[in-house]
Amino acid sequence: MTGFVNGRRDLDELRHQIERLAKCLDGNPDSTLTGAIGTVMLFVCRYAPDRIGDPGIAGASFHDLYVRMKDARDDHAHTGTPVVQASRWTKAVGAVLLEALEAAACNERDLAVRDVMVTNPACAHDWQTLADLRRTMLVNDYSVLPIDEGQCRDGTWCCVGADELAQCLRGGRRRKRTLAEMRLANATDIIRKANAIQEDTPIGDVLGKLKLPVVVTKGAEKSELVGIVTAFDLL
């Protein structure tokens, strides 16, 4: 966000970052600049409440500023004509979000995993082909998928990661096509164990566990999957 405050990044880049932030906060992979306004407003209300009515531009609330910025982005996208005030609005919105993000980082010990996790995560299934998993990851920008069969293999949670999948599919076109048709159940080399934690775990307790994927379960029995946490969710 510092780049927006300094004027080095533009309105369209801010749109992309807001959509990523909303995706992180509410777990909705289809968040848009328009649809994210409620999520972003709640985030600012929680971590930078003083900026809701004073975003840095006289006579405008943060909500007003957000709507102006959204409309400016839409106008530019549809007509190609830049809006004169867009840069000013971008800086102001970026400054408010930066303040909220810094406050959230300072209060991470007060947050539980449930506050940042991606809820209702998409899952991989043993019957799916590697091509299916590749398509799911690319379309939704996922880096890891928990395996839906739950406590798999030796009773632990397992996941499939984008890095392992990419490594597996390397090679010539014919080899890649053959491997892509393989079912996950037979691709044991790309399956990793995951750390399973409960949803009320403090965020600070998760930081040392990110070398493995982290799945979030409902209770101590570790049987009901309710979310997943990656390093991006903790930024």
N, C-alpha and C positions, 0 to 999 in steps of 0.2 A: 504493500500500500504506500510505502514511502515514495515510490516512483510517481504515483498519481499526485501526491501532495506537492512534489517538486516540479510537476508539469512535464515529466519525461515520458509519461505513458498516456495513451489517449482513451477516449470514451469507449471505444469498442473493446479495448483490453479490460477496462473496468467492468463492462458487462460480463465478460468471460469470468473474471475473478469473483464477481458477485454470484454468478450462477454456481461456480464451484463451492463458494462458501455456503450457499443455501443447500446444495447437495450434501455437504458435510454435516450441516446442522439438522436437516430433517430427513436425510436418507432418501430423498426423491431423486432418482437419476435423471428425471425429465424437467428439473427446475429451469425456469426461464426468468429473464429479467422482470417480466410482468408478474409472473406467479410467485416470485421470491420475495415480493415486497413485505408480506406478512411476517415471514421468517426473519428477514433482515431487521424489520422494525422491532420485533421481540428481542432480538440479539442486542440491538442498540439500547433499548429500554433497560435491559438487564445490566449491561456493562458500561454504558455511557449515557445514563438517563438525563444528565444536564444538557446534552447535545441535541435532544429531541426537539426542543424549542429554540435552540440557538446553534445551528449548524455552521455558523460563520458568515452567513449572508443575511443582511438586515431584511426584516419583513418576511422571512421564509422559515418554515419549520423543516425538520429533516424529511418529513413525508412530502412536503411541497417540492423540496429540492430533488428528491428521488424521482418523483413523477416528471418534473421538468427534464431531468437527465434522461429518463426512459423515452420521453417523447422526442427529445433531440436525437437520440440514437436511432429511433424509428424513422424520423424524418430524413436523417442522413442515409439510412439504409435504403429507403424507398426512392429518394430523389437525387442522392449523391451530393446534395448541397450541405456544407457544414453549417452548424448553428453557431452564431457569434458567441453566445454565452456558454457553449458546451464545455470549453476548457475550464472556465471558472467553476461551473457546477461540478465537474469531475474532480477538481482539486478539493472542493469542500466535502463532497461525499467520501472521497478517499481519506480525508483527514478524520472524519467522524468514525469511519470503520477502523482506521488504524488505532485510534484511541480505544475503541471497544475491544479490539483484538489484543491490545497490550494489557488491558484490564483483565480480560479473560485468562491470559497467560499467567498473570500474577495471582489469580485466584484458582489455579488449576487444582490445588489441593482440596478446595471446597467442592469440586465437581466430581461426580461419579461417572463411570463408564457409560451409563445410560444416557448421559447428557451429550455425548459426542459420537456414540456409535452409529453405524449405518444400520437402521432397523430393517427387518424383513429382507435380509440379503438374498440375492439370487444364489441358487445352489447348483453344484454340479451333481450329475447322477452317473452311477456306474454304467448304465446302458448307453450313455451319450458317446458319440464319436469325438475324437480330438478336434475335428473340423467344427463340430457344434460348439465346443467350449471356446475355440479360437474366435468364432463369430460373436458369441455372447460377450467375451472380454473386449473385443474391438468396438462393438456397437455401443456398449455401456461404459467404456473406459474403466473396466475393473482390472485390478492387479492380482486378485486372488479370489477363489470361489471355494466356500466350504462344501464338503461332500454331503449330500442330503441323507445318506444312509446313517448319519449321526455318529454314534460311537463305533466307528468302523475298525476293521482289522483286529487289533489286539485290545479293543475296548477304549481307545483314545479317539479324540476328534481328529479328522484329517482334512486337508485342503489340497487344491491344485493351484499352483502359481503361474503367472504369465511368463516369468523367467524360465521356469522349467519347461513349460509348454513350447516356448520359442526355441529353446535349445534342442528339444526333441524333434521339432519339425524342420530343423536345418538340413540342407542337402539339396540334391538335384530335384527337378520337378517330379520325376517319376517316383523317387523315394518319398518325397514330401506328400504326394497324392496317396501313396500306399499307407503311410503313417497316419494321415489325416482320417482315414477310414477306420483306424483302430478304435476300439471302445475303451473308455476310461478304466474299466475293470481289468483290462490287460496291460495298461500302461503304468505299471507299478513304479517305474523310475521317476515319474513326475508327481507322485503323491507324497506330500509331506505331513508329518504330525503337526498339530496345532496346539497352542496353549489355550486351555479353556478356563475362563474366569466368570465370576458372577456379575450381574449388571450393577450391583451396588458397590463394586470395587472402586476405590479412589483412583483417579487418573494417574497420580504420581506413582502408584504401585504397578502400573502397566509399562512404564518406560523401559524397564530392564528386560521386558519379555518380547520385544518386537523383532528379535532375530527369527522368531517363528511367527506364522500368522496367529492372530488372537481372535478366537470366537467367544461370543458372550452367551451365557446360558441363564436360564430363569432362576434356578436355585442350586443348592448344593449337590443335588443328584446329577447335575451336569447332563441332562438328557434333552431338555427343550431348548433349541437354538432360537435366540431372540435378536442377535445382532453380530456384527463383526467390526473390528477395529484395526486400522492400519496407521502407519506413521502420519499420513496426510490428515487423518481425522484429528490428530493431536496438535497440528500446527496452529 
